[in-house]
Amino acid sequence: MSPKLSASLSRLGQPSYLALNRLGNEPNKGFALPLALGLGFVMVILGLSTIMIAQSDRTSAFSRKEAGASLAVSEGGMARMLSQMTQPNNRILLTRSYDTINPKTGTTYLGPDGILNSGDEETTAIDEWTGYTGSTSSPCEDTGTTITPSVTTSGNMGSGGQYQLKAYRYNPTEQTGTLLIEGKQGERVSYVLSTLSIQSEVENFPGVLAMEGAYIRGRTLIGQHANLYFDPAYSVDSSLTDKSAPNDVDRSAYLNAIYSTATDGPAEDLIAGNIVGCKVTQTLSVDLPSTVRSLGSVRSSTTLTAADSPYHIEELELDGTNVVNVDTTDGPVYLYVTKSFELRGNAQLRNIRTDGQLPRVGDLRIIVHNAVGPNLAIELYDQSCIDTAFVYNTENDLHLQGTGDGCPSSGNTNFDGVAWVEDVVSSINITPHTRSVPSEDFDIITTNGSTSGIRVPNDVSSLADVVSGIGITPKNKFGYVKSWQRVRL
């Protein structure tokens, strides 16, 4: 056999390289397509994830931008409201409240204390702003002009932003005003809460208000608010329906009307403020609250606090060195006295604070009333003292029968505070007195030459809530910002 033939036969018996290569790839047929599809699917998922992440980032960025914009709107709305409240005609609203209903809770937003979610919120909206007007005059002046507030409680701001006043609460105890403003930008809502100090000044404040007559007989009335109001119908000259300042030409006529001329004892004018002839009707409630702490008779030293206020005292009778301290550090204290009220010797009824701050006259309020029998007079004898209190007795008198300086303040006084009573009557201070007071009280004694009287505190802003009831409009203004913060409802 020739070599060529042998080689040919050998090739015929063995597969070629190409044939073997094709045979080796035979099991992999059909795998490439699924692999390509799988890789494509993965790429699609990665692409969608990237798009979703980018979209989420854009949404978050937009949401943050919208939230920032809503906060800017609420703060801008706060600035606008403060600007409105500084206008002269709108300042009279600073000592009044406006509180709408929160639809999420069904109650007002702030409540009387001006604090969110403190539990004192009401179920009825509070609106002491709408329709309220004031006057530039006092109760006895006809020349005043009407003060009409004009406040816008909502508005637009920027592109699509809106703000709205949700609440304003005046707290007479703290003398603060708290504003809650809502700002909206798109779907985002923000709230800003700001608390400011409120300064309230009252011109011609009635430091001593006799709803009927004043029979002073030489007692001192001192202090920058020592203005004495009386009803001319209960004086010797019913035509005196104006006011008279010290040294006015008609001053002697007004002193005569309140029984405080040389005929009645004093040789000089001892009234520091205006004497005002005017019938003033006050409508503060004298009824006992539904819930009180009853003390019965108080005849010895004790301490009363705001935690248990209001108190009902049937007989308040102090003598000797007995002292009743009324601690108003934590808030106002109300005393309702219904049967007898007298201080003798060196006894004191004192408004005190333990936090280093001076007590305020409006934080101790003494309401005298007896609904079932003869109403009682407030009797002050000897060197006794009522110190820094507001006394309210619409149906009987304050009797000044002291003989010396019973109170710790400067000046000669037995009463430091504000007295709104039916009559102010002094003991007879000459022997014999030459003028009889109509319906002379049987229990007025003779205290010759005594001038111990009343000092009205210089700061009466804590009584701004009651003066509107007699037609006096306080002059209000912002003091300073106590807080400014973003809040969540």
C-alpha positions as CSV (number, residue, x, y, z in Angstrom):
1,M,0.0,0.0,0.0
2,S,1.4,3.3,-0.9
3,P,2.0,5.9,1.7
4,K,-0.5,8.3,0.1
5,L,-3.2,5.8,0.2
6,S,-2.4,4.9,3.8
7,A,-2.6,8.6,4.8
8,S,-5.9,9.0,3.0
9,L,-7.3,6.0,4.8
10,S,-6.1,7.4,8.1
11,R,-7.9,10.7,7.6
12,L,-11.0,8.8,6.7
13,G,-11.0,7.0,10.0
14,Q,-10.5,10.2,12.2
15,P,-12.7,13.3,12.5
16,S,-11.2,16.6,11.4
17,Y,-10.5,19.5,13.9
18,L,-13.3,21.6,12.5
19,A,-15.7,18.7,12.9
20,L,-14.6,18.0,16.4
21,N,-14.9,21.7,17.2
22,R,-18.4,21.8,15.9
23,L,-19.3,18.7,17.8
24,G,-17.9,20.1,21.0
25,N,-20.2,23.3,20.8
26,E,-23.3,21.3,20.2
27,P,-24.6,21.3,23.8
28,N,-24.3,25.2,24.1
29,K,-26.7,25.8,21.3
30,G,-29.6,28.3,22.4
31,F,-27.9,29.7,25.6
32,A,-26.7,33.1,24.2
33,L,-30.2,34.4,23.6
34,P,-31.5,33.9,27.2
35,L,-28.2,35.3,28.5
36,A,-28.6,38.4,26.4
37,L,-32.2,38.8,27.5
38,G,-31.3,38.4,31.2
39,L,-28.6,41.0,30.9
40,G,-31.0,43.3,29.2
41,F,-33.6,42.9,31.9
42,V,-31.0,43.6,34.6
43,M,-30.0,46.8,32.8
44,V,-33.7,47.8,32.5
45,I,-34.1,47.2,36.3
46,L,-31.0,49.2,37.0
47,G,-32.2,52.0,34.8
48,L,-35.6,52.1,36.4
49,S,-34.1,52.1,39.9
50,T,-31.9,55.0,38.9
51,I,-34.9,56.9,37.6
52,M,-36.9,56.1,40.7
53,I,-34.0,57.2,43.0
54,A,-33.6,60.4,41.0
55,Q,-37.3,61.0,41.1
56,S,-37.4,60.4,44.8
57,D,-34.5,62.8,45.3
58,R,-36.3,65.4,43.2
59,T,-39.6,64.8,45.2
60,S,-37.7,65.1,48.5
61,A,-36.0,68.2,47.4
62,F,-39.3,69.7,46.2
63,S,-40.9,68.7,49.5
64,R,-38.1,70.3,51.5
65,K,-38.3,73.3,49.4
66,E,-42.1,73.5,49.8
67,A,-41.8,73.0,53.6
68,G,-39.2,75.7,53.8
69,A,-41.5,78.0,51.7
70,S,-44.5,77.3,54.0
71,L,-42.3,78.2,57.1
72,A,-41.3,81.4,55.3
73,V,-44.9,82.1,54.7
74,S,-46.0,81.6,58.3
75,E,-43.1,83.7,59.5
76,G,-44.0,86.4,57.0
77,G,-47.6,86.2,58.1
78,M,-46.4,86.7,61.7
79,A,-44.5,89.8,60.7
80,R,-47.6,91.2,59.0
81,M,-49.8,90.5,62.0
82,L,-47.4,92.2,64.3
83,S,-47.2,95.2,62.0
84,Q,-51.0,95.5,62.0
85,M,-51.2,95.2,65.8
86,T,-48.8,98.1,66.3
87,Q,-51.2,100.5,64.5
88,P,-52.9,102.9,67.0
89,N,-56.4,101.7,66.3
90,N,-55.5,98.1,66.6
91,R,-53.7,98.2,69.8
92,I,-56.9,98.0,71.8
93,L,-57.1,94.4,70.7
94,L,-53.9,93.5,72.5
95,T,-55.7,92.9,75.8
96,R,-58.5,90.9,74.1
97,S,-58.5,87.3,72.7
98,Y,-59.3,85.6,69.4
99,D,-59.1,81.8,69.2
100,T,-60.6,79.7,66.3
101,I,-61.4,76.0,66.3
102,N,-58.8,73.4,65.4
103,P,-60.7,71.0,63.1
104,K,-58.5,68.1,64.2
105,T,-59.5,68.5,67.9
106,G,-62.8,70.3,67.9
107,T,-61.4,72.8,70.4
108,T,-59.6,76.2,70.3
109,Y,-55.9,76.2,69.4
110,L,-54.5,77.8,72.5
111,G,-56.9,78.3,75.4
112,P,-56.7,81.0,78.1
113,D,-53.1,80.2,79.1
114,G,-51.9,80.7,75.5
115,I,-50.2,77.3,75.5
116,L,-50.7,74.6,72.8
117,N,-52.3,71.4,74.0
118,S,-52.3,72.3,77.7
119,G,-55.8,71.0,78.3
120,D,-57.6,74.3,78.8
121,E,-58.8,74.7,75.3
122,E,-62.5,75.5,74.8
123,T,-65.1,73.9,72.5
124,T,-66.4,77.3,71.3
125,A,-64.4,79.8,69.4
126,I,-63.4,82.9,71.2
127,D,-63.8,86.2,69.3
128,E,-63.4,89.4,71.4
129,W,-62.2,91.3,68.3
130,T,-65.1,91.4,65.9
131,G,-67.3,94.4,66.5
132,Y,-65.2,95.7,69.4
133,T,-64.5,99.5,69.6
134,G,-63.0,101.8,72.1
135,S,-62.9,105.4,72.9
136,T,-60.2,108.0,73.6
137,S,-62.3,109.4,76.5
138,S,-62.9,108.4,80.1
139,P,-66.4,107.4,81.3
140,C,-67.1,111.0,82.1
141,E,-65.9,112.7,78.9
142,D,-68.1,113.3,75.9
143,T,-65.3,114.7,73.6
144,G,-63.6,111.4,72.9
145,T,-63.4,109.8,69.5
146,T,-64.3,106.2,68.7
147,I,-61.5,103.8,68.1
148,T,-62.4,101.2,65.5
149,P,-59.8,98.4,64.9
150,S,-59.2,97.1,61.4
151,V,-57.3,93.8,61.2
152,T,-56.9,91.4,58.4
153,T,-56.4,87.9,59.7
154,S,-55.3,86.2,56.5
155,G,-53.6,87.0,53.2
156,N,-51.5,85.9,50.2
157,M,-47.7,85.9,50.2
158,G,-45.3,85.3,47.4
159,S,-46.2,82.8,44.7
160,G,-49.1,80.6,46.0
161,G,-48.4,81.1,49.7
162,Q,-51.1,81.9,52.2
163,Y,-51.0,82.8,55.8
164,Q,-53.8,82.9,58.4
165,L,-54.1,83.9,62.1
166,K,-55.4,80.9,64.0
167,A,-55.3,82.3,67.5
168,Y,-54.3,85.3,69.7
169,R,-54.6,84.9,73.5
170,Y,-54.1,87.7,76.0
171,N,-53.0,86.4,79.4
172,P,-53.7,89.2,82.0
173,T,-51.8,87.3,84.7
174,E,-48.6,87.1,82.8
175,Q,-49.4,90.3,80.7
176,T,-48.5,88.5,77.5
177,G,-50.1,88.1,74.1
178,T,-49.5,84.9,72.1
179,L,-50.0,84.7,68.3
180,L,-50.4,81.4,66.3
181,I,-49.9,81.8,62.5
182,E,-50.5,79.1,59.9
183,G,-48.5,79.3,56.6
184,K,-49.3,77.2,53.5
185,Q,-47.3,76.6,50.4
186,G,-48.8,73.9,48.1
187,E,-49.5,70.9,50.3
188,R,-47.1,71.9,53.1
189,V,-48.4,73.6,56.3
190,S,-46.2,75.2,58.9
191,Y,-47.1,77.0,62.2
192,V,-45.2,79.7,64.1
193,L,-46.0,80.7,67.7
194,S,-44.8,84.0,69.2
195,T,-45.4,85.3,72.7
196,L,-44.8,89.0,73.5
197,S,-45.0,91.1,76.6
198,I,-47.9,93.6,76.6
199,Q,-47.7,96.9,78.3
200,S,-51.0,98.5,79.2
201,E,-51.4,102.1,80.4
202,V,-54.6,103.6,81.6
203,E,-55.2,107.3,81.7
204,N,-57.4,108.7,84.5
205,F,-57.5,105.3,86.1
206,P,-60.1,105.2,88.9
207,G,-57.9,104.3,91.8
208,V,-60.8,105.0,94.1
209,L,-64.3,104.5,92.6
210,A,-67.3,105.4,94.7
211,M,-70.3,104.3,92.8
212,E,-72.4,106.5,95.0
213,G,-70.8,109.0,97.4
214,A,-67.4,109.9,98.7
215,Y,-67.0,111.3,102.2
216,I,-63.3,111.7,102.6
217,R,-62.9,114.2,105.5
218,G,-59.2,114.9,105.0
219,R,-58.0,111.4,104.3
220,T,-55.0,111.2,101.9
221,L,-55.2,109.7,98.5
222,I,-51.7,109.3,97.0
223,G,-50.0,107.8,94.0
224,Q,-50.0,108.7,90.3
225,H,-53.4,106.9,89.8
226,A,-55.0,108.4,92.9
227,N,-58.0,109.6,90.9
228,L,-61.3,109.7,92.9
229,Y,-64.6,109.1,91.1
230,F,-67.9,109.8,92.7
231,D,-71.6,110.1,91.7
232,P,-72.6,113.8,91.8
233,A,-76.1,112.8,92.8
234,Y,-74.8,111.8,96.2
235,S,-72.9,115.0,96.7
236,V,-73.9,118.5,97.8
237,D,-73.6,119.7,94.3
238,S,-75.1,117.5,91.6
239,S,-73.9,119.9,88.8
240,L,-70.3,118.8,89.2
241,T,-70.0,116.4,86.2
242,D,-66.5,117.1,85.1
243,K,-63.1,116.4,86.6
244,S,-60.8,118.7,88.6
245,A,-57.1,118.4,88.9
246,P,-55.1,119.8,91.8
247,N,-54.8,123.6,91.6
248,D,-57.7,123.9,89.2
249,V,-59.9,126.9,89.8
250,D,-62.9,124.7,90.6
251,R,-60.9,122.4,92.9
252,S,-62.5,123.7,96.1
253,A,-66.0,122.9,94.8
254,Y,-65.0,119.3,94.1
255,L,-63.3,119.0,97.5
256,N,-66.5,120.3,99.1
257,A,-68.5,117.7,97.1
258,I,-66.4,114.9,98.7
259,Y,-66.6,116.4,102.2
260,S,-62.9,117.3,102.4
261,T,-62.7,121.0,103.0
262,A,-61.7,122.9,106.2
263,T,-65.3,122.6,107.3
264,D,-64.8,118.9,107.4
265,G,-61.4,119.0,109.1
266,P,-58.4,119.2,106.7
267,A,-56.9,122.6,106.0
268,E,-55.3,121.5,102.7
269,D,-56.0,119.4,99.6
270,L,-54.8,115.8,100.3
271,I,-56.0,114.2,97.1
272,A,-53.1,113.7,94.7
273,G,-55.1,113.0,91.5
274,N,-58.2,114.1,89.8
275,I,-61.6,114.3,91.5
276,V,-64.1,113.2,88.9
277,G,-67.9,113.8,89.1
278,C,-69.4,110.9,87.2
279,K,-71.8,108.1,87.8
280,V,-69.9,104.9,86.9
281,T,-71.7,101.5,86.8
282,Q,-69.5,98.5,87.1
283,T,-70.8,95.0,86.2
284,L,-68.1,92.7,87.5
285,S,-69.7,89.5,89.0
286,V,-69.9,89.3,92.8
287,D,-71.5,85.8,92.8
288,L,-69.7,82.9,94.4
289,P,-68.1,80.6,91.8
290,S,-69.5,77.1,91.5
291,T,-66.3,75.7,93.0
292,V,-64.6,77.4,95.9
293,R,-62.5,76.5,99.0
294,S,-64.6,77.5,102.0
295,L,-62.6,78.7,105.0
296,G,-65.6,79.8,107.2
297,S,-64.1,82.3,109.6
298,V,-60.6,83.6,109.4
299,R,-59.5,85.3,112.7
300,S,-55.8,84.4,112.9
301,S,-52.6,84.4,110.9
302,T,-52.5,82.1,107.9
303,T,-51.2,81.9,104.3
304,L,-53.3,81.5,101.2
305,T,-52.0,80.4,97.8
306,A,-53.2,80.4,94.2
307,A,-53.4,76.6,94.2
308,D,-56.6,76.7,96.2
309,S,-58.1,79.9,94.8
310,P,-60.9,81.0,94.8
311,Y,-61.6,81.1,98.6
312,H,-64.9,81.8,100.3
313,I,-64.5,83.5,103.7
314,E,-67.7,84.2,105.7
315,E,-66.1,86.3,108.4
316,L,-62.7,88.0,108.0
317,E,-61.9,89.5,111.3
318,L,-58.2,90.2,112.2
319,D,-56.9,92.0,115.3
320,G,-53.6,92.5,117.1
321,T,-50.6,91.3,115.1
322,N,-52.5,88.8,113.0
323,V,-51.3,88.7,109.4
324,V,-53.0,86.9,106.4
325,N,-50.4,86.5,103.7
326,V,-51.8,85.9,100.2
327,D,-49.0,84.3,98.1
328,T,-49.6,85.3,94.4
329,T,-46.3,83.9,93.1
330,D,-48.1,81.2,91.1
331,G,-51.1,83.3,90.0
332,P,-54.0,85.5,91.1
333,V,-56.0,84.8,94.3
334,Y,-59.7,85.6,94.7
335,L,-61.3,86.1,98.1
336,Y,-65.1,86.2,98.4
337,V,-66.1,87.7,101.8
338,T,-69.8,87.5,102.7
339,K,-70.6,88.3,106.3
340,S,-68.1,90.5,108.0
341,F,-64.8,92.2,107.1
342,E,-62.8,94.2,109.6
343,L,-59.1,94.7,110.5
344,R,-58.0,96.2,113.9
345,G,-54.8,96.8,115.7
346,N,-51.8,96.1,113.6
347,A,-53.5,93.3,111.6
348,Q,-52.6,93.0,107.9
349,L,-54.0,91.4,104.8
350,R,-50.9,91.2,102.5
351,N,-50.3,90.4,98.9
352,I,-46.8,88.7,98.8
353,R,-44.6,87.0,96.3
354,T,-41.7,84.6,97.0
355,D,-39.9,84.8,93.6
356,G,-38.3,88.2,94.2
357,Q,-40.9,90.0,92.0
358,L,-43.1,92.8,93.4
359,P,-46.7,91.8,94.0
360,R,-49.3,93.2,91.6
361,V,-52.5,94.9,92.7
362,G,-54.7,92.9,90.2
363,D,-53.4,89.5,91.6
364,L,-55.2,89.8,94.9
365,R,-58.9,90.5,94.3
366,I,-61.3,90.7,97.2
367,I,-65.0,90.6,96.3
368,V,-67.5,91.5,99.0
369,H,-71.1,90.5,98.7
370,N,-73.9,88.9,100.7
371,A,-76.7,87.7,98.5
372,V,-79.1,86.8,101.4
373,G,-78.8,89.6,103.9
374,P,-77.5,93.1,104.6
375,N,-74.3,93.7,102.7
376,L,-71.3,94.5,104.8
377,A,-68.9,97.4,104.9
378,I,-65.1,96.9,104.9
379,E,-63.8,98.3,108.2
380,L,-60.2,99.4,108.7
381,Y,-59.3,100.6,112.2
382,D,-56.1,101.6,114.1
383,Q,-52.9,100.8,112.3
384,S,-54.3,97.9,110.2
385,C,-53.5,97.5,106.5
386,I,-54.8,95.9,103.3
387,D,-51.6,95.8,101.2
388,T,-51.7,95.6,97.4
389,A,-55.2,94.5,96.6
390,F,-58.2,95.2,94.4
391,V,-61.3,95.5,96.6
392,Y,-64.7,95.3,95.0
393,N,-67.9,96.0,96.9
394,T,-70.8,97.3,94.8
395,E,-73.4,97.3,97.6
396,N,-71.6,98.7,100.6
397,D,-68.8,100.9,101.8
398,L,-65.1,101.1,102.5
399,H,-64.8,102.7,106.0
400,L,-61.5,104.4,106.7
401,Q,-61.3,104.6,110.5
402,G,-57.6,104.1,111.0
403,T,-55.4,106.3,113.2
404,G,-52.0,105.8,111.8
405,D,-49.7,104.4,109.1
406,G,-50.5,100.8,109.0
407,C,-49.0,99.9,105.6
408,P,-45.3,99.3,104.8
409,S,-45.2,101.7,101.8
410,S,-44.2,105.3,102.0
411,G,-46.9,107.7,103.0
412,N,-49.6,107.5,105.6
413,T,-52.1,104.8,104.7
414,N,-54.3,102.0,105.9
415,F,-55.0,100.7,102.4
416,D,-52.6,100.2,99.5
417,G,-54.5,99.2,96.4
418,V,-57.5,100.0,94.3
419,A,-61.0,100.3,95.8
420,W,-64.2,100.1,93.8
421,V,-67.0,100.4,96.3
422,E,-70.5,101.8,96.8
423,D,-69.3,104.6,99.2
424,V,-65.9,105.7,100.6
425,V,-66.5,107.0,104.1
426,S,-64.0,108.4,106.6
427,S,-64.4,108.6,110.3
428,I,-65.4,111.9,111.7
429,N,-62.2,113.9,112.3
430,I,-63.3,117.0,114.1
431,T,-65.3,117.6,117.3
432,P,-68.0,118.5,116.6
433,H,-68.1,118.0,112.8
434,T,-70.0,120.8,111.2
435,R,-71.5,119.0,108.2
436,S,-73.7,116.0,108.3
437,V,-73.3,113.3,105.7
438,P,-76.6,112.2,104.2
439,S,-77.7,108.9,105.8
440,E,-74.7,108.9,108.1
441,D,-73.5,105.4,108.9
442,F,-74.1,104.6,112.5
443,D,-70.8,102.8,113.0
444,I,-68.6,105.8,111.9
445,I,-66.4,106.7,114.8
446,T,-64.6,110.0,115.7
447,T,-60.8,110.0,114.9
448,N,-59.7,113.6,115.2
449,G,-57.0,114.8,112.9
450,S,-56.2,111.5,111.2
451,T,-55.1,111.7,107.6
452,S,-54.3,108.0,107.1
453,G,-55.8,107.0,103.8
454,I,-55.2,105.2,100.5
455,R,-52.1,104.7,98.3
456,V,-52.9,103.6,94.7
457,P,-50.0,101.7,93.2
458,N,-48.3,103.2,90.2
459,D,-48.5,100.0,88.3
460,V,-52.2,99.1,87.7
461,S,-51.7,97.3,84.4
462,S,-52.8,94.0,86.0
463,L,-56.3,95.5,86.1
464,A,-56.5,96.2,82.4
465,D,-59.1,93.4,82.1
466,V,-61.6,95.3,84.3
467,V,-61.3,98.9,83.1
468,S,-63.0,98.2,79.8
469,G,-66.2,97.5,81.8
470,I,-66.4,101.1,82.8
471,G,-65.6,102.6,79.4
472,I,-61.9,103.2,79.8
473,T,-59.7,102.0,76.8
474,P,-56.2,101.1,77.9
475,K,-53.3,102.3,75.8
476,N,-51.5,99.1,74.8
477,K,-48.2,98.4,73.1
478,F,-45.7,95.5,72.7
479,G,-42.9,95.3,75.2
480,Y,-40.5,92.7,73.8
481,V,-40.6,89.3,72.2
482,K,-40.5,86.5,74.8
483,S,-40.4,83.6,72.3
484,W,-40.7,82.9,68.6
485,Q,-40.7,79.3,67.5
486,R,-42.0,76.8,64.9
487,V,-44.5,74.4,66.4
488,R,-46.4,71.3,65.3
489,L,-50.0,70.8,66.1
